């Protein structure tokens, strides 16, 4: 068992693939396609993706040499993923190169922004704007690193229209937050890796009661995720350069410049669509800032 535990997942699957049943092969294909994001899935979710039963899934994991799914999950979660900061740090050279300076970093972000903006489909942007305009209430949600961009979105949307709420991601209060939303509202979601397993379950619950979903995701085109599969609109934001980069040029952490830029654009376009009411709201906000004296006066 210890020798098997050190065997990579794809090697284990290929060793037994020819002997697998049709149902087990479908599950093997699912695992191979999603092996870098498996820590976020439950056994039930993986079985559903493969359109097979939990009992078939249990037999499959035993065929791979695991005592069951729990042992498989523990091994997956104990291994650093290829896109984790730990894995990237291990690959980075000990001595930074000339391409590791701030100006080179900024140029790569600028190139990433330009390439992404040319690839993003305008029809998806317009569909998201239409949802933001007509929604009675907007709830914004993002876990882990996604929470920063989600908070930025809620702050900007809230300045140009009423009834915008940032959903808390701690304390297990998602049910209470979703209870106040319905088909006339909108759940605006930021879903960047490394992903929270909870988010797919929250979106499934929201979709089941008819809440429209706009998901801002760093998933690549064609990459299947449980979160994007449930969305009414998906806005894709590049997390890395389009082409593979050498280790010395690969940032230790994923970059969110495209997500932040898109949120800024959406809020600006939303203000333009709601010009009269947005102007009135911004005027009231400025008057209240003056009354409260809570902002430092410009020099």
C-alpha positions as CSV (number, residue, x, y, z in Angstrom):
1,X,0.0,0.0,0.0
2,X,2.8,2.5,0.8
3,X,4.4,1.9,-2.6
4,X,1.1,2.5,-4.3
5,X,0.5,5.6,-2.3
6,X,3.5,7.2,-3.9
7,X,2.2,6.4,-7.4
8,X,0.8,9.4,-9.3
9,X,-2.9,9.2,-10.0
10,X,-2.7,9.1,-13.8
11,X,-0.2,6.3,-13.6
12,X,-2.5,4.3,-11.3
13,X,-5.4,4.8,-13.6
14,X,-3.4,3.8,-16.7
15,X,-2.2,0.6,-15.1
16,X,-5.8,-0.7,-14.7
17,X,-7.6,1.2,-17.4
18,X,-7.9,-1.7,-19.8
19,X,-9.6,-3.8,-17.1
20,X,-12.1,-1.2,-16.0
21,X,-15.8,-1.5,-16.6
22,X,-17.5,1.1,-18.8
23,X,-18.8,2.9,-15.8
24,X,-15.4,2.9,-14.1
25,X,-13.8,4.2,-17.3
26,X,-16.1,7.1,-17.3
27,X,-15.1,7.9,-13.8
28,X,-11.4,7.5,-14.7
29,X,-11.8,10.0,-17.5
30,X,-13.4,12.5,-15.1
31,X,-10.5,12.2,-12.7
32,X,-7.9,12.5,-15.4
33,X,-9.6,15.6,-16.8
34,X,-9.9,17.3,-13.4
35,X,-6.9,15.9,-11.5
36,X,-5.6,19.4,-10.6
37,X,-8.9,20.4,-8.9
38,X,-10.0,17.1,-7.3
39,X,-9.7,18.3,-3.7
40,X,-12.9,20.3,-4.1
41,X,-15.1,17.4,-5.1
42,X,-17.0,14.9,-3.0
43,X,-17.5,11.2,-4.1
44,X,-21.1,11.9,-4.9
45,X,-20.2,14.9,-7.2
46,X,-17.5,12.8,-9.0
47,X,-20.0,10.0,-9.5
48,X,-22.6,12.4,-10.9
49,X,-20.1,13.9,-13.3
50,X,-19.3,10.4,-14.6
51,X,-23.1,9.6,-14.7
52,X,-22.4,6.5,-12.6
53,X,-23.4,5.3,-9.1
54,X,-21.7,5.8,-5.8
55,X,-21.3,2.0,-5.5
56,X,-19.4,2.0,-8.9
57,X,-17.3,4.8,-7.7
58,X,-16.4,3.0,-4.5
59,X,-15.4,-0.1,-6.5
60,X,-13.3,2.1,-8.7
61,X,-11.3,3.7,-5.9
62,X,-10.6,0.2,-4.5
63,X,-9.4,-0.9,-7.9
64,X,-6.9,1.9,-7.8
65,X,-5.5,0.5,-4.5
66,X,-7.2,2.9,-2.0
67,X,-9.2,1.6,0.9
68,X,-12.0,3.9,-0.3
69,X,-12.7,7.5,-1.4
70,X,-11.7,9.0,2.0
71,X,-8.1,7.6,1.6
72,X,-8.0,8.9,-2.0
73,X,-9.2,12.4,-0.8
74,X,-6.6,12.5,2.0
75,X,-3.8,11.8,-0.5
76,X,-5.1,14.4,-3.0
77,X,-5.3,17.0,-0.3
78,X,-1.8,16.3,1.1
79,X,-0.1,16.8,-2.3
80,X,0.8,20.3,-3.4
81,X,-1.0,21.1,-6.6
82,X,1.0,22.2,-9.6
83,X,-0.5,25.7,-9.4
84,X,0.0,26.1,-5.6
85,X,2.4,28.7,-4.3
86,X,4.4,25.8,-2.7
87,X,4.9,24.1,-6.0
88,X,5.8,27.3,-7.8
89,X,8.3,28.2,-5.2
90,X,10.0,24.9,-5.5
91,X,10.3,25.4,-9.3
92,X,11.6,29.0,-9.1
93,X,15.4,29.6,-9.4
94,X,17.3,30.4,-6.3
95,X,18.7,33.6,-7.8
96,X,16.1,35.9,-9.4
97,X,16.8,36.8,-13.0
98,X,16.6,40.2,-14.7
99,X,13.1,39.3,-15.8
100,X,12.0,39.1,-12.1
101,X,12.0,42.9,-11.5
102,X,9.0,45.1,-11.0
103,X,9.0,46.6,-14.5
104,X,9.0,43.1,-16.1
105,X,6.2,42.0,-13.8
106,X,4.1,45.1,-14.8
107,X,4.8,44.4,-18.5
108,X,3.5,40.9,-18.1
109,X,0.4,42.1,-16.4
110,X,-0.2,44.7,-19.1
111,X,0.2,42.0,-21.8
112,X,-2.1,39.7,-20.0
113,X,-4.8,42.5,-19.7
114,X,-4.6,43.3,-23.4
115,X,-4.7,39.6,-24.6
116,X,-7.6,38.9,-22.2
117,X,-9.7,42.0,-23.2
118,X,-9.5,40.9,-26.9
119,X,-10.6,37.4,-26.1
120,X,-13.5,38.2,-23.7
121,X,-16.8,37.9,-25.5
122,X,-18.8,41.1,-25.7
123,X,-22.1,39.2,-25.6
124,X,-21.2,37.8,-22.2
125,X,-20.3,41.2,-20.9
126,X,-23.6,42.7,-22.2
127,X,-25.6,39.7,-20.7
128,X,-24.0,40.3,-17.3
129,X,-24.8,44.0,-17.5
130,X,-28.4,43.3,-18.4
131,X,-28.6,41.1,-15.2
132,X,-27.0,43.8,-13.1
133,X,-29.5,46.4,-14.4
134,X,-32.7,44.5,-14.0
135,X,-31.9,42.7,-10.7
136,X,-34.1,43.8,-7.7
137,X,-31.3,43.0,-5.3
138,X,-27.6,41.9,-6.0
139,X,-25.8,39.6,-3.6
140,X,-22.0,39.3,-4.2
141,X,-20.1,36.2,-3.1
142,X,-16.5,35.1,-3.2
143,X,-14.5,32.7,-1.0
144,X,-10.8,32.7,-0.2
145,X,-8.7,34.8,-2.7
146,X,-11.9,35.5,-4.6
147,X,-13.3,37.5,-1.7
148,X,-11.0,40.5,-2.4
149,X,-12.5,40.9,-5.9
150,X,-16.0,40.2,-4.6
151,X,-15.6,42.9,-2.0
152,X,-14.4,45.4,-4.7
153,X,-17.4,44.5,-6.8
154,X,-19.9,45.1,-4.0
155,X,-18.3,48.4,-3.1
156,X,-18.5,49.7,-6.7
157,X,-22.0,48.3,-7.5
158,X,-23.3,49.8,-4.3
159,X,-22.2,53.3,-5.3
160,X,-24.3,53.3,-8.5
161,X,-27.4,51.4,-7.5
162,X,-29.2,50.3,-4.3
163,X,-29.8,46.9,-2.7
164,X,-26.3,45.5,-3.1
165,X,-25.0,43.1,-0.4
166,X,-21.7,41.3,0.1
167,X,-22.4,37.9,1.5
168,X,-20.3,36.8,4.4
169,X,-18.4,33.6,3.8
170,X,-17.8,32.6,7.4
171,X,-20.1,31.1,10.1
172,X,-22.1,28.9,7.9
173,X,-24.8,31.5,7.2
174,X,-25.1,30.9,3.5
175,X,-28.6,29.5,3.9
176,X,-29.8,32.7,5.6
177,X,-28.3,34.8,2.9
178,X,-29.9,32.9,0.1
179,X,-33.3,32.8,1.8
180,X,-33.8,36.5,1.0
181,X,-33.1,36.1,-2.8
182,X,-35.3,34.9,-5.6
183,X,-35.8,34.9,-9.4
184,X,-35.9,38.7,-9.6
185,X,-32.5,39.1,-7.9
186,X,-28.9,38.2,-8.8
187,X,-26.1,36.4,-7.3
188,X,-22.8,37.8,-8.6
189,X,-20.0,35.3,-7.9
190,X,-16.2,35.5,-8.1
191,X,-14.7,32.0,-8.4
192,X,-10.9,32.0,-8.6
193,X,-8.6,29.1,-7.8
194,X,-7.7,27.7,-5.3
195,X,-11.4,27.0,-5.0
196,X,-13.6,26.5,-2.0
197,X,-15.5,23.2,-2.2
198,X,-18.4,25.0,-0.5
199,X,-19.1,27.4,-3.5
200,X,-20.4,24.7,-5.9
201,X,-22.9,23.6,-3.3
202,X,-24.0,27.2,-2.6
203,X,-24.5,27.8,-6.3
204,X,-26.4,24.5,-6.7
205,X,-28.8,25.6,-3.9
206,X,-29.2,29.0,-5.4
207,X,-29.9,27.6,-8.9
208,X,-32.4,25.2,-7.5
209,X,-34.6,28.1,-6.2
210,X,-34.2,30.1,-9.4
211,X,-31.7,32.7,-8.4
212,X,-29.9,34.0,-11.6
213,X,-26.2,33.5,-11.4
214,X,-23.4,35.6,-13.0
215,X,-20.0,33.9,-12.3
216,X,-16.7,35.7,-12.8
217,X,-14.3,32.8,-13.2
218,X,-10.6,32.2,-14.1
219,X,-11.5,28.9,-15.7
220,X,-10.0,28.5,-19.2
221,X,-12.4,28.2,-22.2
222,X,-13.5,24.6,-22.4
223,X,-12.5,23.9,-18.8
224,X,-15.5,22.4,-17.0
225,X,-16.3,23.5,-13.4
226,X,-19.3,22.8,-11.3
227,X,-19.6,26.6,-10.6
228,X,-19.5,27.7,-14.3
229,X,-21.8,24.9,-15.3
230,X,-24.6,26.3,-13.1
231,X,-24.2,30.0,-14.2
232,X,-26.5,32.0,-16.4
233,X,-23.6,34.1,-17.5
234,X,-19.8,33.3,-17.3
235,X,-17.2,36.0,-17.5
236,X,-13.8,34.5,-17.9
237,X,-10.7,36.3,-16.5
238,X,-7.2,35.2,-17.3
239,X,-5.2,34.2,-14.2
240,X,-1.9,33.5,-16.0
241,X,-0.2,34.3,-19.3
242,X,-1.7,32.6,-22.4
243,X,1.5,30.7,-23.1
244,X,3.5,28.8,-20.5
245,X,6.2,30.9,-18.8
246,X,9.6,29.8,-17.6
247,X,9.8,29.4,-13.8
248,X,11.6,32.7,-13.3
249,X,8.7,34.6,-15.0
250,X,5.9,32.7,-13.3
251,X,4.4,34.7,-10.4
252,X,4.3,32.9,-7.1
253,X,0.6,33.8,-6.7
254,X,-2.2,34.1,-9.3
255,X,-2.8,37.6,-10.6
256,X,-6.3,39.1,-10.4
257,X,-5.7,42.2,-12.6
258,X,-8.2,41.1,-15.2
259,X,-10.9,40.4,-12.6
260,X,-10.4,43.8,-10.9
261,X,-10.4,45.6,-14.3
262,X,-13.6,43.8,-15.4
263,X,-15.4,44.7,-12.2
264,X,-14.3,48.4,-12.6
265,X,-15.6,48.3,-16.2
266,X,-18.9,46.6,-15.2
267,X,-19.6,49.2,-12.5
268,X,-18.8,52.1,-14.9
269,X,-21.0,50.7,-17.6
270,X,-23.8,50.0,-15.0
271,X,-23.6,53.7,-14.0
272,X,-24.0,54.7,-17.7
273,X,-27.0,52.4,-18.1
274,X,-28.6,53.8,-14.9
275,X,-27.3,57.4,-15.5
276,X,-30.1,59.4,-13.8
277,X,-30.6,57.2,-10.8
278,X,-26.8,56.5,-10.5
279,X,-26.1,60.3,-10.5
280,X,-28.7,60.9,-7.9
281,X,-27.3,58.1,-5.7
282,X,-23.7,59.3,-6.0
283,X,-24.9,62.9,-5.2
284,X,-26.5,61.7,-2.0
285,X,-23.4,59.7,-1.1
286,X,-21.2,62.7,-1.6
287,X,-23.5,64.9,0.5
288,X,-23.4,62.3,3.3
289,X,-19.6,62.2,3.2
290,X,-19.5,65.9,3.6
291,X,-22.0,65.8,6.5
292,X,-20.1,63.0,8.2
293,X,-16.6,64.5,7.5
294,X,-15.3,61.0,7.2
295,X,-13.0,61.6,4.1
296,X,-9.8,63.5,4.2
297,X,-9.9,66.7,2.3
298,X,-7.7,66.7,-0.9
299,X,-4.5,68.7,-0.7
